[in-house]
Amino acid sequence: MSDDNNDTGFDTKAVRAGIRRSAEGEHAEAIFATSSFVCDNAAEAAARFSGEKPGNIYSRFTNPTVRAFEERLAALEAGERCVATASGMAAILATCMALLKSGDHIVSSRSIFGSTVLLFNNYLGKFGVDTSYVPLTDYAAWEQAIRPNTRLLFLETPSNPLLEIADVRRLADIAHRHGVLLVVDNVFCTPALMQPLKLGADLVIHSATKYLDGQGRAIGGAVIGDAERVGNQVYGFLRTCGPSMSPFNAWIFLKGLETLRLRMHAHSANAFEMARWLAAQPKITHVYYPGLPSHPQHELAKRQQGGFGGVVSFDVAGGKAAAWKLIDATALFSITANLGDTKSTITHPATTTHARITPEQRADAGIGDGLVRISVGLEDVADLKRDLARGLV
C-alpha cells in the first residue's frame, strides 16, 4: 500500500501500511534478521552514509522490518513519522534527550507511570532538566506551572492507574499558546480508540509492549509526530545512541497491529461489563472506569475516545491486606504488572508499578493501599467475575 494513500480506512492501514515486498515476493512481512546491509561498491556506501542516497546501512537505525512497523503505526496515528525504540521507556527517553537540554523545564501530569516519574526526577534532573507535576484535569494548574523555559507538557490519558481523562484539545491549546509541545502517552487507548495528533498533540508515545502487541510477547516502544521533530531529531538520537527495536519484535508488533481495532473493542466491551459488576460488589468501595456514568470525565471520554479501554481499577475495603487477599485468591487472572494482553492481568499498583515513588507521591496521585488494577483480557467475562468473586467473600 502506498504511504501517501490516506483515503483508506483504519483497518486497511492496520493490515497493509508499510508493506514493501522484496524480490522474493513474500505475502507476509519478512523479518530482516541482519545486523548490516551490503552495498554494491564504495561509492554507494559513501552515498548511503552521507544521506545522499537512501538505503539500509546498519540495523541499529535502518532495518526494513522495523521501518514497516514505523510506517504502519504512523499511518494509524495520522502522523508524518514514527521512530521505533527498544521499549516504551526508551521512547520517552529518546523524546526528552532529542528535544530538551540542560536548563529546560517539563510540566507533567502527576498521574503517570512510576518509572516515568523516576526518569524525570532521577535522570533528567541530574542533567539539569527540571519537572513540575500538576493534577491531570486541573487546567489552570497546567497553565500556571508553565515557565519561560518550559519546553513540553507530558501526560497519559487515560491515566495509570486511576483512569482519569484529560481534555487533549484543551491542553493542546494551552501548550501552543505558550509555544510549548504537548506529548501524549496513548498506551491505554491506542490509535484504535483515540488519535491525539488529530486533537492537537505534537507527539504521541507508545509502549508497543502493551496493546499494540496484544499478546505479551515482546518489548518495544514508539514515538510518532512530524518529520522534523520525530523524523530528524528523535531519529538522530536513536541513530547515535541506539535504543533500537529488534527486527523480530517489530515483526511481532506488525502482526499485532493487524487486529488492533478488533481487540480494543473486545477489551473495552469486557472491561465495561466487569466495571459494572465490580461497582455492585459490597466490598468494592470505588470503581475507576471512564465508561461508567459515575466517572467524572465520562462525557469527555465519550467525545474524545472511540471506546473506554480495557483497564479497570478499584478500591477494596480493608486496604493492602484485603487487596492482596483478593489478588492471591484469583486462579484465572495472571498476577503481573503488564497490561494489554489477551490474558487478563491483576496487580497492586502501590507495591508494584508505583512502588519506587515516595508514599507522598502516591498519595498525591490518589494511589491508595486498597487499589487494585486489572487489565481485562479476552476470556469469557463470566469466568473473570467468578475468579474475582473468590477474593470478595
C-alpha positions in Angstrom: 0.0 0.0 0.0 1.3 3.4 -0.9 2.4 5.5 2.1 0.5 8.5 0.8 -2.7 6.6 0.4 -4.6 8.4 3.1 -8.1 7.7 1.8 -8.1 4.1 3.1 -9.7 3.1 6.3 -8.1 2.4 9.7 -8.3 -1.4 9.3 -6.9 -1.3 5.8 -3.9 0.7 7.1 -3.6 -1.7 10.0 -3.2 -4.6 7.6 -1.5 -3.1 4.6 0.5 0.1 5.5 4.3 -0.2 5.4 4.5 -3.3 3.1 7.3 -3.3 0.6 7.8 -6.8 -0.8 11.3 -8.0 -1.5 12.3 -9.7 -4.8 11.2 -13.0 -3.2 7.6 -11.8 -3.4 6.6 -12.8 0.1 3.0 -12.2 1.2 3.6 -11.9 4.9 6.1 -9.2 6.0 9.6 -10.5 6.1 11.9 -10.5 9.2 15.2 -9.0 8.1 17.4 -10.6 10.8 20.7 -9.0 9.9 23.0 -6.6 11.6 24.2 -4.8 8.5 23.5 -4.4 4.8 25.8 -4.8 1.8 26.5 -2.1 -0.8 27.4 -2.7 -4.4 30.5 -0.5 -4.3 32.4 2.0 -2.2 30.7 5.0 -3.8 27.3 3.6 -2.9 28.4 3.0 0.7 29.6 6.6 1.0 26.4 7.9 -0.5 24.3 6.0 2.0 26.3 7.1 5.0 26.2 10.7 3.9 22.5 10.6 3.4 22.9 11.5 -0.3 21.3 8.2 -1.3 18.6 6.3 0.7 19.3 2.7 1.7 19.9 0.4 4.6 23.1 0.7 6.5 23.0 -0.9 9.9 20.0 -2.3 11.8 20.5 0.0 14.8 18.8 2.7 12.7 17.8 1.2 9.3 16.0 -2.1 9.1 13.2 -2.9 6.7 11.1 -4.8 9.2 11.4 -2.0 11.8 10.6 0.5 9.1 7.4 -1.3 8.1 6.2 -1.2 11.7 7.1 2.5 11.9 5.2 3.4 8.7 2.2 1.4 9.7 1.9 2.9 13.2 2.5 6.4 11.8 -0.4 5.8 9.4 -2.7 4.6 12.2 -1.8 7.6 14.4 -2.1 10.1 11.5 1.5 11.2 12.0 4.2 12.0 9.5 6.9 9.9 11.0 7.4 7.2 13.7 10.6 6.1 15.4 10.5 2.6 17.0 12.5 2.1 20.2 13.6 -0.8 22.4 10.8 -0.1 25.0 8.1 2.4 26.0 10.5 4.0 28.5 13.1 4.2 25.7 10.6 6.1 23.6 10.1 8.7 26.4 13.9 8.9 27.0 14.5 9.4 23.3 11.9 12.1 23.1 13.4 14.0 26.0 17.0 13.6 25.0 16.3 14.7 21.5 14.2 17.8 22.3 15.4 19.0 25.7 18.7 20.5 27.0 20.1 21.5 30.4 18.0 24.3 31.9 14.8 23.2 30.2 11.6 22.5 32.1 8.8 19.9 31.8 5.3 20.2 33.1 3.9 16.7 33.7 0.7 15.2 35.0 1.3 13.7 38.4 -0.8 10.7 37.3 1.8 8.9 35.2 3.7 5.6 35.3 6.1 5.4 38.3 9.1 4.7 36.1 8.4 7.9 34.1 8.5 9.9 37.3 11.8 8.4 38.2 13.2 9.1 34.7 12.2 12.7 35.0 13.3 13.2 38.6 16.4 11.0 39.0 17.9 11.0 35.5 16.8 14.1 33.5 17.1 16.1 36.7 20.7 15.0 37.1 21.4 16.7 33.7 19.6 19.9 34.6 16.1 19.3 33.3 13.5 20.3 35.9 10.0 18.8 36.1 6.8 20.2 37.8 3.8 18.0 38.5 0.2 19.0 38.3 -3.2 17.3 38.6 -4.2 15.9 35.3 -7.5 17.6 35.0 -6.7 20.9 36.7 -6.2 23.0 33.6 -5.5 26.2 35.5 -2.6 24.4 37.3 -1.1 23.3 33.9 -1.1 26.9 32.7 0.2 28.3 36.0 3.1 25.8 36.0 4.4 26.9 32.6 7.6 28.9 32.8 9.7 30.8 30.2 12.0 27.7 30.0 9.1 25.1 29.7 9.6 23.1 26.6 6.9 20.4 26.8 3.8 19.2 28.6 3.6 15.4 29.2 0.6 13.3 30.1 -1.0 9.9 30.0 -4.7 9.7 29.2 -6.4 7.7 30.5 -4.0 7.9 33.4 -2.4 4.9 35.1 -3.9 3.5 37.3 -6.9 5.7 38.1 -8.2 6.2 34.5 -8.6 9.9 34.6 -9.3 11.5 31.2 -7.5 14.7 30.1 -9.1 17.0 27.5 -6.3 16.8 24.9 -7.7 19.7 22.8 -7.7 22.0 25.8 -4.2 21.1 26.8 -3.0 21.5 23.2 -4.4 25.0 23.2 -2.7 25.8 26.5 0.6 24.4 25.2 0.6 26.1 21.9 -0.5 29.5 23.4 2.9 29.3 25.3 4.9 27.9 22.5 5.2 24.5 24.2 5.0 21.0 22.8 2.2 18.6 24.0 3.3 15.0 24.4 0.6 12.3 25.0 1.2 8.8 26.1 -1.5 6.9 24.2 -0.8 3.4 25.6 -4.2 2.8 27.1 -6.3 3.8 24.1 -4.1 3.1 21.1 -5.0 4.8 17.8 -7.9 2.4 17.6 -9.7 4.4 20.2 -8.0 7.8 20.1 -5.6 9.7 17.8 -4.1 12.5 19.9 -2.4 14.2 16.9 -5.8 14.9 15.4 -6.7 16.5 18.8 -3.8 18.9 18.7 -1.0 16.9 20.4 2.5 17.3 18.9 3.9 13.9 19.8 2.5 10.5 20.7 4.3 7.9 22.8 3.6 4.2 22.9 4.8 1.2 24.8 4.2 -1.3 22.0 4.6 -4.0 24.6 1.0 -3.5 25.7 -2.0 -3.4 23.3 0.0 -2.9 20.0 1.4 -6.4 20.5 -1.7 -7.6 22.4 -0.3 -11.0 23.5 2.5 -10.1 25.9 5.3 -11.4 23.6 7.8 -8.6 23.1 9.1 -5.3 24.4 9.1 -2.2 22.3 8.1 1.5 22.1 7.5 4.2 19.6 7.4 8.0 19.1 5.0 9.5 16.5 4.8 13.0 15.2 6.1 15.3 12.5 9.0 14.9 10.1 11.3 17.4 11.8 11.0 16.6 15.5 10.5 12.8 15.1 11.9 12.1 11.7 15.0 14.2 12.3 15.7 14.9 16.0 14.3 11.8 17.7 15.6 9.6 14.9 19.0 11.3 15.2 19.1 10.4 18.9 18.2 6.8 18.1 20.9 6.6 15.3 23.6 7.8 17.6 22.6 6.4 21.0 21.0 3.1 19.9 17.8 2.3 22.0 16.7 0.3 18.9 13.9 -2.1 18.3 14.8 -5.6 17.1 13.5 -6.7 13.7 11.9 -9.8 15.3 10.0 -7.6 17.8 8.9 -5.2 15.0 7.5 -8.2 13.1 5.5 -9.2 16.2 4.1 -5.7 16.5 3.2 -5.6 12.8 1.1 -8.7 13.3 -0.5 -7.2 16.4 -1.5 -4.1 14.6 -3.5 -6.1 12.1 -6.1 -7.0 14.7 -5.8 -3.9 16.9 -9.2 -2.4 16.4 -11.0 -5.7 16.8 -9.1 -6.4 20.1 -9.5 -2.9 21.5 -13.3 -3.0 21.1 -13.4 -6.5 22.6 -11.3 -5.4 25.5 -13.5 -2.4 26.0 -16.7 -4.4 26.0 -15.4 -6.9 28.5 -13.9 -4.2 30.8 -17.2 -2.3 30.8 -19.1 -5.4 31.9 -16.5 -6.0 34.6 -16.7 -2.4 35.8 -20.4 -2.5 36.2 -20.2 -5.8 38.1 -17.5 -4.6 40.4 -19.5 -1.4 41.2 -22.2 -3.7 42.6 -19.9 -5.6 44.9 -20.2 -4.7 48.6 -16.5 -4.9 49.4 -15.5 -2.6 46.5 -15.7 1.0 47.7 -15.0 2.7 44.3 -14.5 1.7 40.7 -12.4 3.8 38.3 -13.6 3.3 34.7 -14.4 6.0 32.2 -17.3 4.0 30.7 -19.3 4.3 33.9 -21.6 7.3 34.1 -20.3 7.9 37.6 -16.8 8.7 36.2 -16.1 12.4 36.4 -14.9 12.6 32.8 -17.4 10.2 31.4 -18.8 12.7 28.9 -15.4 13.8 27.8 -14.3 10.2 27.2 -17.4 9.6 25.1 -16.5 12.6 22.9 -12.7 12.1 22.7 -12.4 8.3 22.5 -13.9 5.6 20.3 -14.2 3.3 23.3 -13.4 3.2 27.0 -10.5 0.8 27.0 -9.6 -2.4 28.7 -8.2 -1.3 32.1 -10.3 -1.1 35.3 -9.1 -0.1 38.7 -11.0 -0.3 42.0 -10.6 0.2 45.8 -11.1 -2.8 48.1 -12.4 -2.1 51.6 -9.7 -3.1 54.1 -6.6 -1.6 52.4 -3.5 -3.6 51.4 -4.4 -6.8 53.3 -7.8 -7.0 51.6 -6.3 -6.1 48.2 -3.6 -8.8 48.5 -6.2 -11.3 49.6 -8.3 -10.6 46.5 -5.2 -10.9 44.2 -4.0 -14.1 45.9 -7.4 -15.7 45.6 -7.5 -15.5 41.9 -6.8 -18.6 39.8 -7.5 -17.2 36.3 -6.1 -13.7 36.4 -2.3 -13.5 35.9 -0.6 -11.7 38.7 1.7 -9.4 36.7 2.1 -5.7 36.2 1.9 -5.9 32.4 -1.3 -5.0 30.6 -2.9 -5.1 27.2 -2.7 -8.8 26.9 -5.4 -11.3 25.7 -4.9 -12.8 29.1 -6.4 -10.8 32.0 -3.9 -9.5 34.5 -4.1 -8.1 38.0 -1.7 -6.0 40.1 -1.4 -3.9 43.3 -0.1 -0.6 42.0 1.2 0.7 45.4 3.6 -2.2 45.7 4.4 -2.8 42.0 4.1 -0.3 39.2 4.3 2.7 41.6 6.3 1.2 44.4 9.5 3.1 43.6 7.9 6.6 44.0 7.5 8.0 47.5 4.4 7.5 49.6 3.7 11.2 49.3 3.8 11.0 45.5 1.5 8.0 45.6 -0.9 9.9 47.9 -0.8 12.9 45.6 -1.7 10.7 42.7 -4.6 9.1 44.6 -3.0 5.6 44.7 -4.1 4.0 48.0 -3.1 0.7 49.6 -6.5 -0.8 48.7 -6.2 0.0 45.0 -6.2 -2.9 42.5 -5.8 -2.6 38.8 -7.0 -5.2 36.3 -6.3 -5.4 32.6 -9.4 -7.2 31.2 -8.5 -9.7 28.5 -10.5 -11.6 26.0 -11.6 -14.5 28.2 -15.3 -15.2 29.0 -16.4 -12.4 31.3 -18.5 -14.8 33.4 -15.3 -16.7 34.2 -13.4 -13.5 35.2 -16.3 -12.5 37.5 -16.2 -15.9 39.3 -12.4 -15.6 39.6 -12.5 -12.2 41.3 -15.5 -13.2 43.4 -13.3 -15.8 45.3 -11.5 -13.0 47.0 -14.5 -10.9 47.8 -16.2 -13.3 50.2 
